[in-house]
Amino acid sequence: MSRSLAPQGRTGRPPLTSRAQILEAAHRLIDRDGWEKLTIRRLAAEIGVGATTLYHHIRNKEDLLILLLNDHVDRIERPPLPDDPRERVVVAATAMHDALAAWPWAAEILTVDGFVGLLDASALWMVEAVLAGAEGCGCTPDQAVHVFRSIWYYTVGEILVRAHSAHRRTADDRPVRREPSFAGLDATRVPHLAAIGDRWPALAARDTYGEGLRAFVDGLLGRRAARGDV
């Protein structure tokens, strides 16, 4: 950014001089209040400048969110991608999962139609790697997109369910039970749940994403091979 931002009518605060400072302040607001409450005016108040000043650098909230998402992906260390195409899909999907787990609000934004397509090409390397791996296993480009979207739904769903469970609160802001306990259920009606009983929360808390991902990838690619689609 060529222009520098300076506080308007305020003293005692350092001037805003870079995109990094804008994104850092936006990141703070999101972590504190959630992305839905992020506005240009609130961002301006957070960093001590006028909203008009920020509009010289950010067109609107959507533009700000795209900048934040691109910046978040750019900070992720890229793992080496295996030569084996199936393993490449697994490694890229795992990197995508870990990136979203570190900042779950990004998963919510990216579920909005069209947002993925607004990211910079450099931020789409995980998507590219999944598509390349699927095609390397014999998928057509159309089939590779289906493979990616299936993995995407599984990954985002896992992230959002865990994030929302962890932050759920009652009306007076007390944490609520993250997972139900099935102790005391009528075993004649739901015998399997009753047998699990109060072990459900501990079982549900296990991190099984990697295991599930491999089974999912094997199923998606194997099903096509069995049908002769690949």
PATIZA-928278 format. One record per residue (C-alpha): residue number from 1; residue in three letters; x, y, z. Coordinates in Angstrom, 2 decimals, always signed. Layout:
<rs>
<NUM; ALA; <X; Y; Z>> ...
</rs>
This chain:
<rs>
<1; MET; <+0.00; +0.00; +0.00>> <2; SER; <+1.44; +3.31; -1.08>> <3; ARG; <-0.44; +5.57; +1.28>> <4; SER; <+0.17; +5.80; +5.00>> <5; LEU; <-2.71; +6.06; +7.44>> <6; ALA; <-2.62; +8.52; +10.29>> <7; PRO; <-5.12; +8.88; +13.16>> <8; GLN; <-7.68; +11.63; +12.52>> <9; GLY; <-8.27; +13.87; +15.48>> <10; ARG; <-6.51; +11.52; +17.92>> <11; THR; <-3.21; +11.65; +19.69>> <12; GLY; <-1.07; +9.15; +21.51>> <13; ARG; <-1.40; +6.36; +18.92>> <14; PRO; <+1.15; +5.38; +16.30>> <15; PRO; <+0.15; +5.97; +12.68>> <16; LEU; <-1.08; +3.04; +10.61>> <17; THR; <+1.39; +2.52; +7.81>> <18; SER; <+0.92; -0.94; +6.36>> <19; ARG; <-1.54; -3.56; +5.23>> <20; ALA; <-0.11; -5.85; +7.91>> <21; GLN; <-1.32; -3.48; +10.62>> <22; ILE; <-4.80; -3.33; +9.09>> <23; LEU; <-5.01; -7.12; +8.91>> <24; GLU; <-3.64; -7.54; +12.42>> <25; ALA; <-6.34; -5.28; +13.83>> <26; ALA; <-9.05; -7.08; +11.83>> <27; HIS; <-7.71; -10.40; +13.07>> <28; ARG; <-8.01; -9.17; +16.67>> <29; LEU; <-11.61; -8.11; +16.16>> <30; ILE; <-12.58; -11.43; +14.61>> <31; ASP; <-10.91; -13.44; +17.35>> <32; ARG; <-12.68; -11.34; +19.97>> <33; ASP; <-16.15; -10.81; +18.50>> <34; GLY; <-16.54; -13.08; +15.45>> <35; TRP; <-16.34; -12.25; +11.75>> <36; GLU; <-20.05; -11.38; +11.50>> <37; LYS; <-19.50; -8.29; +13.67>> <38; LEU; <-16.50; -7.07; +11.71>> <39; THR; <-17.22; -3.74; +9.99>> <40; ILE; <-15.01; -1.06; +8.51>> <41; ARG; <-16.17; +1.39; +11.16>> <42; ARG; <-15.37; -0.99; +14.01>> <43; LEU; <-11.99; -1.71; +12.44>> <44; ALA; <-11.29; +2.01; +12.17>> <45; ALA; <-12.20; +2.51; +15.83>> <46; GLU; <-9.96; -0.42; +16.82>> <47; ILE; <-6.89; +1.17; +15.26>> <48; GLY; <-7.76; +4.81; +15.95>> <49; VAL; <-8.39; +6.19; +12.47>> <50; GLY; <-11.41; +7.48; +10.62>> <51; ALA; <-13.48; +5.06; +8.54>> <52; THR; <-12.97; +7.28; +5.50>> <53; THR; <-9.24; +6.77; +5.84>> <54; LEU; <-9.60; +2.99; +5.70>> <55; TYR; <-11.73; +3.20; +2.57>> <56; HIS; <-8.64; +4.46; +0.76>> <57; HIS; <-7.18; +1.00; +1.31>> <58; ILE; <-10.16; -1.39; +1.59>> <59; ARG; <-13.20; -1.25; -0.67>> <60; ASN; <-15.63; -3.03; +1.63>> <61; LYS; <-15.99; -5.86; +4.15>> <62; GLU; <-15.80; -8.54; +1.45>> <63; ASP; <-12.52; -7.10; +0.19>> <64; LEU; <-11.17; -7.11; +3.76>> <65; LEU; <-12.19; -10.75; +4.31>> <66; ILE; <-10.50; -11.82; +1.08>> <67; LEU; <-7.31; -10.04; +2.14>> <68; LEU; <-7.46; -11.78; +5.51>> <69; LEU; <-7.99; -15.21; +3.95>> <70; ASN; <-5.17; -14.77; +1.45>> <71; ASP; <-2.88; -13.57; +4.22>> <72; HIS; <-3.81; -16.53; +6.43>> <73; VAL; <-3.05; -19.07; +3.70>> <74; ASP; <+0.20; -17.29; +2.78>> <75; ARG; <+1.44; -17.79; +6.35>> <76; ILE; <+0.97; -21.55; +6.20>> <77; GLU; <+4.10; -23.57; +5.66>> <78; ARG; <+3.62; -25.75; +2.59>> <79; PRO; <+4.41; -29.41; +3.23>> <80; PRO; <+6.37; -31.29; +0.58>> <81; LEU; <+3.91; -32.99; -1.74>> <82; PRO; <+4.54; -36.72; -2.35>> <83; ASP; <+5.02; -38.08; -5.85>> <84; ASP; <+2.30; -40.66; -5.27>> <85; PRO; <-0.93; -38.94; -6.41>> <86; ARG; <-3.15; -40.56; -3.79>> <87; GLU; <-0.79; -39.47; -1.01>> <88; ARG; <-0.66; -36.00; -2.56>> <89; VAL; <-4.43; -35.71; -2.11>> <90; VAL; <-4.16; -36.78; +1.54>> <91; VAL; <-1.29; -34.41; +2.35>> <92; ALA; <-2.96; -31.42; +0.65>> <93; ALA; <-6.30; -32.11; +2.34>> <94; THR; <-4.59; -32.46; +5.72>> <95; ALA; <-2.87; -29.10; +5.22>> <96; MET; <-6.25; -27.58; +4.36>> <97; HIS; <-7.77; -29.07; +7.50>> <98; ASP; <-4.96; -27.82; +9.73>> <99; ALA; <-5.18; -24.32; +8.26>> <100; LEU; <-8.91; -24.12; +8.96>> <101; ALA; <-8.56; -25.66; +12.42>> <102; ALA; <-6.13; -22.87; +13.34>> <103; TRP; <-8.72; -20.23; +12.42>> <104; PRO; <-12.21; -21.85; +12.16>> <105; TRP; <-13.96; -18.62; +11.14>> <106; ALA; <-12.22; -18.95; +7.75>> <107; ALA; <-14.12; -22.18; +7.14>> <108; GLU; <-17.40; -20.34; +7.68>> <109; ILE; <-16.45; -17.62; +5.19>> <110; LEU; <-15.32; -20.09; +2.57>> <111; THR; <-18.61; -21.97; +2.70>> <112; VAL; <-20.30; -18.89; +1.21>> <113; ASP; <-20.76; -19.46; -2.52>> <114; GLY; <-18.09; -17.81; -4.60>> <115; PHE; <-15.57; -17.01; -1.88>> <116; VAL; <-13.11; -19.75; -2.81>> <117; GLY; <-12.99; -18.40; -6.36>> <118; LEU; <-12.05; -14.94; -5.07>> <119; LEU; <-8.81; -16.10; -3.45>> <120; ASP; <-5.44; -15.42; -5.04>> <121; ALA; <-3.91; -18.20; -7.14>> <122; SER; <-1.12; -18.56; -4.58>> <123; ALA; <-3.73; -19.23; -1.88>> <124; LEU; <-5.32; -22.02; -3.91>> <125; TRP; <-2.35; -24.39; -3.89>> <126; MET; <-4.15; -26.93; -1.71>> <127; VAL; <-7.09; -27.08; -4.11>> <128; GLU; <-4.70; -27.39; -7.04>> <129; ALA; <-2.82; -30.22; -5.30>> <130; VAL; <-6.01; -32.20; -4.64>> <131; LEU; <-7.14; -31.83; -8.25>> <132; ALA; <-3.71; -32.81; -9.57>> <133; GLY; <-3.59; -35.83; -7.29>> <134; ALA; <-7.06; -36.99; -8.33>> <135; GLU; <-6.20; -36.61; -12.01>> <136; GLY; <-2.95; -38.46; -11.34>> <137; CYS; <-5.09; -41.35; -10.10>> <138; GLY; <-6.95; -41.37; -13.41>> <139; CYS; <-9.85; -39.00; -12.76>> <140; THR; <-11.06; -36.67; -15.46>> <141; PRO; <-10.98; -32.97; -14.57>> <142; ASP; <-14.73; -33.09; -13.83>> <143; GLN; <-14.29; -36.12; -11.58>> <144; ALA; <-11.35; -34.47; -9.84>> <145; VAL; <-13.60; -31.52; -8.94>> <146; HIS; <-16.10; -33.97; -7.44>> <147; VAL; <-13.32; -35.56; -5.40>> <148; PHE; <-12.23; -32.15; -4.11>> <149; ARG; <-15.75; -31.02; -3.25>> <150; SER; <-16.45; -34.25; -1.38>> <151; ILE; <-13.26; -33.86; +0.66>> <152; TRP; <-14.05; -30.16; +1.18>> <153; TYR; <-17.49; -30.92; +2.64>> <154; TYR; <-16.05; -33.55; +4.96>> <155; THR; <-13.22; -31.25; +6.09>> <156; VAL; <-15.29; -28.11; +6.63>> <157; GLY; <-18.03; -30.05; +8.38>> <158; GLU; <-15.55; -31.56; +10.83>> <159; ILE; <-13.99; -28.16; +11.55>> <160; LEU; <-17.27; -26.31; +12.07>> <161; VAL; <-18.90; -28.95; +14.26>> <162; ARG; <-15.89; -29.00; +16.58>> <163; ALA; <-15.54; -25.21; +16.61>> <164; HIS; <-19.21; -24.59; +17.34>> <165; SER; <-19.33; -27.27; +20.03>> <166; ALA; <-16.31; -25.76; +21.75>> <167; HIS; <-17.78; -22.24; +21.82>> <168; ARG; <-21.42; -23.03; +22.56>> <169; ARG; <-22.72; -21.13; +25.59>> <170; THR; <-25.91; -20.85; +27.59>> <171; ALA; <-27.78; -17.55; +27.99>> <172; ASP; <-25.66; -16.59; +30.99>> <173; ASP; <-22.45; -17.46; +29.09>> <174; ARG; <-21.67; -20.65; +30.97>> <175; PRO; <-20.09; -23.43; +28.89>> <176; VAL; <-22.50; -26.23; +28.07>> <177; ARG; <-21.71; -29.91; +27.64>> <178; ARG; <-19.82; -30.32; +24.37>> <179; GLU; <-21.24; -33.75; +23.57>> <180; PRO; <-24.32; -35.56; +24.91>> <181; SER; <-24.11; -38.37; +27.40>> <182; PHE; <-26.37; -41.31; +26.73>> <183; ALA; <-26.24; -42.75; +30.22>> <184; GLY; <-29.68; -43.74; +31.43>> <185; LEU; <-31.25; -44.26; +28.01>> <186; ASP; <-33.82; -47.01; +27.59>> <187; ALA; <-31.81; -49.98; +26.29>> <188; THR; <-34.94; -51.58; +24.85>> <189; ARG; <-35.40; -48.68; +22.44>> <190; VAL; <-31.81; -47.59; +21.64>> <191; PRO; <-29.63; -50.48; +22.81>> <192; HIS; <-26.42; -49.39; +21.05>> <193; LEU; <-26.51; -45.83; +22.40>> <194; ALA; <-27.40; -47.07; +25.86>> <195; ALA; <-24.42; -49.43; +25.78>> <196; ILE; <-22.10; -46.53; +24.99>> <197; GLY; <-23.66; -44.40; +27.71>> <198; ASP; <-21.47; -41.74; +29.27>> <199; ARG; <-18.45; -42.81; +27.19>> <200; TRP; <-19.86; -40.88; +24.21>> <201; PRO; <-18.17; -37.49; +24.96>> <202; ALA; <-14.71; -39.09; +25.23>> <203; LEU; <-15.25; -41.11; +22.06>> <204; ALA; <-16.60; -38.12; +20.13>> <205; ALA; <-13.64; -35.97; +21.20>> <206; ARG; <-11.09; -38.23; +19.52>> <207; ASP; <-9.29; -36.73; +16.54>> <208; THR; <-10.08; -39.19; +13.76>> <209; TYR; <-9.85; -36.79; +10.83>> <210; GLY; <-6.73; -38.38; +9.34>> <211; GLU; <-8.15; -41.88; +9.52>> <212; GLY; <-11.45; -40.76; +8.06>> <213; LEU; <-9.75; -38.78; +5.31>> <214; ARG; <-7.77; -41.79; +4.10>> <215; ALA; <-10.88; -43.95; +4.09>> <216; PHE; <-12.75; -41.21; +2.24>> <217; VAL; <-10.04; -40.75; -0.40>> <218; ASP; <-9.68; -44.51; -0.89>> <219; GLY; <-13.44; -44.80; -1.26>> <220; LEU; <-13.79; -41.95; -3.74>> <221; LEU; <-10.94; -43.10; -5.98>> <222; GLY; <-11.60; -46.80; -5.55>> <223; ARG; <-15.27; -46.46; -6.42>> <224; ARG; <-14.42; -44.83; -9.71>> <225; ALA; <-11.88; -47.50; -10.55>> <226; ALA; <-14.38; -50.28; -9.73>> <227; ARG; <-16.96; -48.73; -12.03>> <228; GLY; <-14.41; -48.15; -14.75>> <229; ASP; <-14.78; -44.37; -14.46>> <230; VAL; <-11.04; -43.80; -14.12>> 
</rs>
